[in-house]
Amino acid sequence: MSLLEIITPENPVLRKKAIKVTEFNDPKFQQLIDDMIETMIDAPGVGLAAPQVAVSKRLIVVRLPNESEEDFEEHGDQAGVVHVVANPKIIKKSKNTVSGVEGCLSLPGIAGEVDRAEMVVVTGQDRNGKEWRLKAKGWLARVFQHEIDHLDGVLFTDLTDKVWQQSAEDEEEEVVE
């Protein structure tokens, strides 16, 4: 496995609509997944979309923290679970929205307040092409919405006017990345 370079908006791949994944048995695709997981954890982040590593594929990886007892209390059985989802779609979302602070590995040092659905149902395929489905709430729902936006060339800064440069205190707080 190896760490991948996380691109910034100067690279046009980040703003393009990503291409559907069709080849699941390709060793290069499987290597991309492993490298994305390693890159996300090393960054550190809680999600990463293939366009963020300059690969125009509809692929995301998501993992909520599991480093502390508080992580397990907050995230329950989702703490530390790695979700690999190809061709993800939000098929249902709650009408209730919640405002939260987000950051992005492709926008280092920038944070913003974004309204997101409180709950989403996401479908797609796992790393082997099998159908996959998850009902996500709270922070996990926010992470999935953020990462799926990347697949359509949308950055969190496109969804809000409340954006700021992070301070040292901000960086200590957990934000979606």
C-alpha positions in Angstrom: 0.0 0.0 0.0 1.0 3.6 -0.5 -0.1 7.0 0.4 -1.7 9.0 -2.4 -1.5 12.7 -3.0 -4.6 14.6 -2.0 -5.4 17.2 -4.7 -6.7 20.7 -4.2 -9.2 22.7 -6.4 -6.4 23.7 -8.8 -6.7 20.2 -10.2 -9.7 20.0 -12.5 -10.5 16.4 -11.6 -11.8 17.6 -8.2 -14.6 19.6 -10.0 -15.6 16.9 -12.6 -18.5 14.4 -12.3 -16.8 11.1 -11.6 -17.3 8.0 -13.8 -19.2 4.9 -12.7 -17.2 2.0 -11.4 -17.7 -1.1 -13.6 -14.5 -3.2 -13.1 -14.4 -4.6 -9.6 -11.9 -7.5 -10.2 -9.2 -5.3 -11.6 -6.2 -5.5 -9.2 -5.5 -1.8 -9.8 -9.0 -1.0 -8.5 -8.5 -3.1 -5.4 -5.1 -1.4 -4.9 -6.7 2.0 -5.2 -9.2 1.1 -2.5 -6.4 0.0 -0.1 -4.3 3.1 -0.9 -7.4 5.4 -0.3 -8.0 3.8 3.1 -4.4 4.2 4.1 -4.3 7.8 2.8 -7.6 8.7 4.6 -6.3 7.3 8.0 -2.9 8.9 7.6 -4.3 12.4 6.7 -6.2 12.0 9.1 -9.7 12.2 7.8 -13.0 10.4 8.2 -13.8 10.1 4.5 -12.1 10.3 1.1 -13.5 10.3 -2.4 -11.5 9.0 -5.4 -11.6 12.4 -7.2 -9.6 13.8 -4.2 -6.7 11.6 -5.2 -7.1 12.6 -8.9 -9.0 9.5 -9.9 -12.3 10.2 -11.6 -14.2 7.2 -10.3 -17.4 7.0 -8.2 -15.7 5.5 -5.2 -15.6 6.7 -1.5 -14.1 5.4 1.7 -15.5 6.4 5.1 -14.4 5.6 8.6 -15.5 7.2 11.9 -12.8 7.5 14.6 -12.3 4.7 17.1 -9.2 6.0 19.0 -10.9 6.8 22.3 -13.7 5.6 24.6 -15.6 8.8 23.7 -15.4 7.8 20.0 -17.2 4.5 20.8 -19.7 6.3 23.0 -20.5 8.8 20.2 -20.4 6.5 17.2 -21.4 3.2 18.7 -21.0 0.2 16.4 -19.9 2.5 13.5 -16.7 3.6 15.3 -13.7 2.3 13.3 -15.8 0.6 10.6 -14.4 1.1 7.1 -17.1 1.6 4.5 -15.9 1.2 0.9 -18.7 2.2 -1.5 -18.6 2.3 -5.3 -21.3 4.1 -7.2 -22.9 5.4 -4.0 -26.4 7.1 -4.2 -28.5 8.7 -1.5 -31.9 7.2 -2.1 -33.6 8.7 1.0 -32.9 11.6 3.3 -34.7 13.1 6.3 -36.5 16.4 5.9 -34.8 17.4 9.2 -31.4 19.1 8.6 -28.7 20.0 11.0 -26.0 22.5 10.8 -22.4 21.4 11.4 -18.8 22.4 10.9 -17.0 20.7 8.0 -13.5 20.7 6.7 -12.0 18.9 3.7 -8.7 17.2 3.0 -8.7 19.0 -0.4 -9.1 22.4 1.3 -6.6 22.4 4.1 -7.1 25.0 6.8 -10.6 25.9 5.6 -13.8 25.2 7.6 -17.4 26.0 7.1 -20.9 25.6 8.6 -23.1 23.4 6.3 -26.7 22.2 6.6 -27.1 18.5 5.9 -29.8 16.0 6.2 -29.9 14.4 9.7 -30.4 10.9 8.2 -29.7 9.4 4.8 -30.0 5.9 3.2 -27.1 5.2 1.0 -26.9 2.4 -1.6 -24.1 1.3 -3.8 -21.7 -1.6 -4.2 -18.9 -2.9 -2.0 -15.3 -3.4 -3.1 -16.3 -6.7 -4.8 -19.4 -5.3 -6.6 -22.0 -6.7 -4.3 -25.0 -4.5 -3.5 -24.6 -2.4 -0.4 -27.0 -0.4 1.7 -26.7 1.6 4.9 -29.0 3.9 6.9 -26.7 6.6 8.4 -27.5 9.2 11.1 -25.7 12.1 12.6 -22.1 12.6 11.8 -21.9 9.4 9.6 -24.8 10.8 7.5 -22.9 14.1 7.2 -19.7 12.3 6.1 -21.5 10.3 3.4 -23.2 13.4 2.0 -19.9 15.3 2.0 -18.0 12.4 0.2 -20.8 11.8 -2.4 -20.8 15.5 -3.2 -17.2 15.1 -4.2 -18.3 12.6 -6.9 -20.3 15.3 -8.5 -17.6 17.9 -8.3 -19.2 19.7 -5.3 -17.1 21.0 -2.4 -18.7 21.9 1.0 -17.7 25.6 0.3 -20.2 25.6 -2.6 -23.0 24.9 -0.1 -22.5 27.7 2.4 -21.5 31.3 2.9 -20.1 30.6 6.4 -16.5 29.7 5.6 -13.4 30.6 7.6 -9.7 29.9 8.0 -9.2 27.4 10.8 -7.4 28.4 13.9 -5.4 26.1 16.1 -8.4 25.6 18.3 -10.6 24.7 15.3 -8.2 22.1 14.2 -8.5 20.3 17.6 -12.2 20.0 17.1 -13.5 17.1 15.0 -14.9 18.1 11.6 -15.9 16.2 8.6 -12.9 15.9 6.3 
